Amino acid sequence: MKRSSITAAVMLACCVCWTPSTRANDSIDAQVEKEIADGMFLGTVVIAGTPEGVSFHKAYGRRDTGKAMTTESLFDVASITKVTTIATALAVTLDRRPDMSLDDLMRDHLPGMTGEGADRITIRYTATHRSGLDNTKSLCKQFEGERLVREILARDISWPVDSKYTYSCLGMIRLGEMLAEIHGQEFGAFCRQNIFDPLGMNDTCFGPVPEDRRDRCVRMSVACGEICDQNARRIGRPVGNAGIFTTALDLSKLATLWLNRGNCEGHRFFSETIWREFTAAGIVWHRGNGGNVPEQLSPNTFYHTGYTGQTLAIDPDRNVYVIVLTNWDHPAVRAKNEVSDLARKRIAATVFAEVLTPNLAKHCGVP
């Protein structure tokens, strides 16, 4: 299928497939407005749906002081970059390279990775945050640009490989560099050509955002359109840990791809075998219900959050997704991050109860 046909098919699939009742809308409105009134964030865009289309999509509050949030607002989604780019690009790469495995040593594909432990660190250990690499911010305070990248690749492990889980943005940067090396092109260009363009994610880009689009950006802790994450900002080019700016609608297209197990209207991005391994083993994705996502979702739910105030959750058992994008990181917000996380969870739970569950019951007979 040609790229233009794929894009058109995705956009068709993202049409609203079911209209929530007035009561459902009122319940969601009330929940979101309470969270805003309680100071959890200034504004949010919420979207939810199934592989057949979008079931709910609405903007609330402000994207900055005195500026209304809209459904077209561009968010710095922080670590949701990891699943938008690294998880998807790695799945696409493994599908195209049957000679390549998650259990390959990283250094076999990334010669510049020289730090202690490089002889034992696999792609799998890195993608599941078990490589032994820490999550220090000290390097980006000392270095920038390509020097910072080299320091990350040369960093020694802090504890034995596969001895414990420690979330590491540095590991995701290594994965992005590895993918760029494999494909012989800049990581951002690969993502544009193989993920964003084919899915019709036309508003999605790596920051900093061009000046002519900054009037759509949601204000966070830094100037509109600038990257909040220190590592991504200091490196100054696309990397895999953070730095993506996108809309809720664009992220819904990514969610639909993952709900469809790597397929998009007849075009295969990656196989179902790869999909099962990524979602079951938590390859880049987090896994399970409770915690940062509603208990009403199934235990097989896979999700990711973003430090700036974002949640993307996909439930393959119920075939639904929920996305809540906020500006918790705005200077005017005083709520703690973990408290705001729970606010997003409450919103997602309300959307699931009021929109997705009735939708499934109506169209699929799901209780």
C-alpha positions in Angstrom: 0.0 0.0 0.0 1.3 3.4 -0.9 2.1 5.8 1.9 -0.6 8.3 0.9 -3.2 5.4 1.0 -2.0 4.4 4.4 -2.2 7.9 5.7 -5.7 8.3 4.4 -6.8 5.0 5.9 -5.4 6.0 9.3 -7.2 9.3 9.2 -10.5 7.6 8.2 -10.0 5.2 11.2 -9.6 8.2 13.5 -13.1 9.5 12.7 -15.5 9.6 15.6 -17.1 6.1 15.8 -19.6 6.7 18.6 -21.1 9.9 20.2 -21.0 9.9 24.0 -24.3 10.7 25.8 -24.9 14.1 27.4 -24.6 12.4 30.8 -21.3 10.9 29.8 -20.0 14.2 28.6 -21.2 15.9 31.8 -19.5 13.3 34.0 -16.2 13.7 32.2 -16.5 17.5 32.2 -17.2 17.5 35.9 -14.2 15.3 36.7 -11.8 17.3 34.6 -13.0 20.7 35.8 -12.6 19.5 39.4 -9.0 18.5 38.8 -8.3 21.9 37.2 -10.0 23.7 40.1 -7.9 21.7 42.6 -4.8 22.9 40.9 -3.6 19.7 39.3 -2.8 21.5 36.0 -4.1 24.5 34.0 -5.5 22.5 31.1 -5.8 19.1 29.4 -6.8 17.4 26.1 -8.4 14.0 26.6 -8.9 11.5 23.8 -10.0 7.9 23.8 -11.1 5.2 21.3 -11.0 1.8 19.8 -9.4 0.5 16.5 -12.6 1.7 14.8 -12.1 5.3 15.7 -12.1 8.1 18.3 -14.9 7.9 20.9 -14.1 11.0 22.8 -11.9 14.0 22.1 -12.1 17.3 24.1 -9.9 20.2 25.3 -10.3 21.9 28.7 -8.8 24.8 30.5 -5.7 26.8 29.4 -2.5 25.9 27.6 -0.9 29.0 29.2 -2.1 31.9 31.4 -4.9 33.6 29.5 -4.7 31.2 26.5 -7.3 28.5 25.9 -6.4 24.9 25.4 -7.6 23.4 22.1 -7.7 20.0 20.6 -4.9 21.1 18.2 -2.5 22.1 21.0 1.0 20.8 20.8 2.4 19.1 23.9 6.0 18.3 24.9 5.1 14.7 25.9 8.5 14.0 27.6 9.0 10.3 28.1 6.0 9.3 25.9 8.7 10.0 23.3 10.1 6.6 24.3 7.1 4.6 23.1 6.3 6.9 20.2 9.8 6.6 18.8 12.0 3.9 20.4 9.4 1.2 20.9 7.9 1.7 17.5 11.1 2.1 15.6 12.7 -0.9 17.3 9.7 -3.0 16.5 9.8 -1.9 12.8 13.5 -2.6 12.7 13.2 -6.1 14.1 10.5 -6.9 11.6 12.8 -5.8 8.7 15.9 -7.5 10.1 15.1 -11.2 10.9 18.8 -11.6 11.6 18.5 -9.2 14.5 17.3 -10.1 18.0 16.4 -8.4 21.3 19.1 -10.6 22.8 21.9 -9.2 20.6 24.6 -7.2 22.4 24.0 -3.5 22.0 27.7 -3.0 21.1 27.4 -5.3 18.1 25.2 -2.6 16.5 26.6 0.4 18.3 30.4 0.4 18.1 30.7 3.6 20.1 29.2 1.9 23.2 32.4 1.2 25.2 31.5 1.6 28.9 31.9 -1.1 31.5 29.3 -3.8 31.0 29.1 -3.4 27.2 30.1 -7.0 26.8 26.9 -8.1 28.6 24.3 -5.4 27.8 21.7 -6.6 25.3 19.0 -4.7 23.5 16.5 -6.4 25.8 18.2 -5.4 29.0 18.4 -1.8 27.8 14.8 -1.7 26.6 13.5 -3.1 29.9 15.7 -0.8 32.1 17.8 -3.7 33.4 21.1 -2.8 31.8 22.8 -1.6 35.0 22.9 1.9 33.7 21.8 4.7 36.1 19.6 7.7 35.3 22.0 10.4 36.3 21.5 14.0 35.2 25.1 14.9 36.0 26.3 14.3 32.5 24.0 16.8 30.8 25.1 19.4 33.4 28.8 19.0 32.3 28.5 18.3 28.6 26.4 19.1 25.5 26.0 18.1 21.9 27.9 15.1 20.5 30.2 15.2 23.5 27.3 14.4 25.8 26.2 11.5 23.5 29.8 10.1 23.6 29.8 10.3 27.4 26.5 8.5 27.6 27.7 5.7 25.4 31.0 5.4 27.4 29.3 5.5 30.8 30.1 2.5 33.1 27.3 0.5 34.7 26.4 1.2 38.3 25.4 -2.3 39.3 25.5 -5.8 37.6 23.5 -6.2 34.4 20.0 -7.7 34.9 20.3 -7.4 38.7 17.5 -4.9 39.1 15.1 -2.6 37.4 16.2 1.1 37.3 14.5 3.5 34.9 17.2 5.0 32.7 16.7 7.7 30.1 20.4 7.2 29.2 19.5 3.7 28.0 16.8 5.0 25.7 19.3 7.5 24.2 21.6 4.5 23.6 18.8 2.7 21.8 18.1 5.7 19.6 21.8 6.0 18.7 21.9 2.2 17.9 18.8 2.5 15.6 20.4 5.5 13.8 23.6 3.5 13.3 21.7 0.4 12.0 19.7 2.4 9.4 22.5 4.8 8.5 20.4 7.9 9.0 19.6 10.4 11.7 17.1 9.1 14.2 14.5 11.8 13.7 14.5 11.3 9.9 14.0 7.6 10.4 11.0 8.2 12.7 9.5 10.7 10.3 9.8 8.4 7.3 8.8 5.2 8.9 6.4 6.2 11.7 5.0 9.7 11.6 4.4 10.1 7.9 2.9 6.7 7.2 0.6 7.1 10.2 -0.5 10.6 9.3 1.0 12.0 12.4 1.5 15.3 10.6 1.6 17.5 13.8 4.3 15.4 15.5 7.9 16.6 15.5 11.1 16.6 17.6 11.6 19.9 19.4 12.5 22.7 19.4 9.3 23.5 17.5 9.6 25.8 14.5 8.7 29.4 15.2 5.6 29.3 12.9 4.0 26.6 15.0 4.8 27.8 18.5 1.5 29.6 18.9 0.0 26.1 19.3 2.4 24.9 21.9 1.4 24.2 25.5 3.5 26.1 28.0 5.6 24.0 30.4 8.5 24.9 32.6 10.5 26.3 29.7 9.6 28.6 26.9 6.9 27.4 24.5 8.3 25.1 21.9 11.5 24.3 23.8 12.3 20.9 25.1 11.8 20.4 28.9 14.1 17.3 29.3 17.6 18.3 30.0 19.4 15.5 28.2 17.3 15.9 25.0 17.7 19.7 25.1 21.4 19.7 25.7 22.1 17.1 23.0 20.4 19.4 20.5 19.1 16.9 18.0 16.5 14.1 18.0 17.2 11.4 20.6 14.9 8.6 21.9 14.3 9.5 25.5 12.3 12.7 25.2 11.7 15.8 23.0 8.6 14.9 20.9 5.9 17.5 20.5 2.5 16.1 19.4 -1.2 16.4 19.7 -3.7 14.0 21.3 -5.1 13.1 17.9 -1.7 12.2 16.5 -1.0 10.0 19.6 -4.4 8.3 19.0 -3.0 7.1 15.6 0.0 5.6 17.3 -2.3 3.9 19.9 -4.4 2.5 17.1 -1.4 1.0 15.4 -0.5 -0.8 18.7 -4.1 -1.8 19.3 -4.0 -3.4 15.8 -0.9 -5.3 16.7 1.4 -3.7 14.3 -1.0 -3.4 11.4 -2.6 -0.3 9.8 -5.3 -0.9 7.3 -3.5 -3.8 5.6 0.0 -2.4 6.0 2.2 -4.2 8.4 4.6 -2.1 10.4 5.7 -5.1 12.5 4.5 -8.6 13.1 2.1 -9.8 15.8 4.9 -12.0 17.2 7.0 -8.9 17.8 3.9 -7.1 19.2 3.3 -9.9 21.7 6.9 -9.9 22.9 7.0 -6.1 23.3 3.8 -5.9 25.2 4.2 -9.0 27.3 7.8 -8.4 28.3 7.5 -4.7 28.8 9.9 -3.7 26.0 10.0 0.1 26.5 6.4 0.0 27.6 5.2 -0.3 31.2 2.7 -3.1 31.8 -0.3 -3.7 34.1 -3.3 -1.9 35.6 -3.4 0.1 38.8 -0.6 2.4 39.7 -0.6 5.1 37.1 -3.6 3.7 35.1 -7.1 2.8 36.1 -7.8 -0.5 37.8 -10.7 -1.0 35.5 -8.3 -1.6 32.6 -7.1 -5.2 32.2 -3.8 -6.5 33.7 -2.5 -6.8 30.1 -2.7 -3.0 29.6 0.5 -1.4 28.4 1.2 2.3 28.9 3.7 5.1 29.4 3.7 8.4 31.2 5.5 11.7 30.6 7.0 13.8 33.3 5.4 17.0 32.0 2.0 15.6 32.7 1.0 12.9 30.2 -0.6 9.4 30.2 -1.0 7.0 27.3 -2.7 3.7 28.1 -3.7 0.9 25.7 -5.8 -2.1 26.8 -5.5 -4.9 24.2 -8.1 -7.1 26.0 -10.8 -4.5 25.8 -9.4 -3.0 22.6 -9.4 0.5 23.8 -7.0 3.4 24.5 -7.1 6.4 26.8 -4.8 9.4 26.4 -4.7 12.3 28.9 -2.3 15.2 28.1 -1.9 18.0 30.6 0.4 20.9 31.4 1.3 19.9 35.0 4.8 21.2 34.4 3.6 24.8 34.0 5.2 27.3 36.4 1.8 28.3 37.8 1.0 24.7 38.9 1.9 23.8 42.5 0.7 20.2 42.7 3.3 17.5 43.2 4.0 15.3 40.2 2.7 12.1 41.9 -0.5 13.9 42.9 -1.1 15.1 39.3 -0.5 11.5 38.1 -3.4 10.4 40.2 -5.6 13.2 38.7 -4.9 11.9 35.2 -5.7 8.4 36.4 -9.1 9.6 37.7 -9.9 11.3 34.4 -8.9 8.1 32.5 -11.1 6.0 34.8 -14.1 8.3 34.2 -13.6 8.2 30.4 -13.4 4.4 30.5 -16.5 4.1 32.6 -18.6 6.7 30.8 -17.5 6.4 27.2 -15.5 3.3 26.4 -17.5 0.7 28.4 -20.9 1.8 26.9 -19.2 1.9 23.5 -17.9 -1.6 23.8 -21.3 -2.9 25.2 -23.1 -1.2 22.3 -20.9 -2.4 19.4 -19.2 -5.5 20.7 -21.5 -6.9 23.4 -18.8 -6.5 26.0 -20.2 -6.3 29.6 
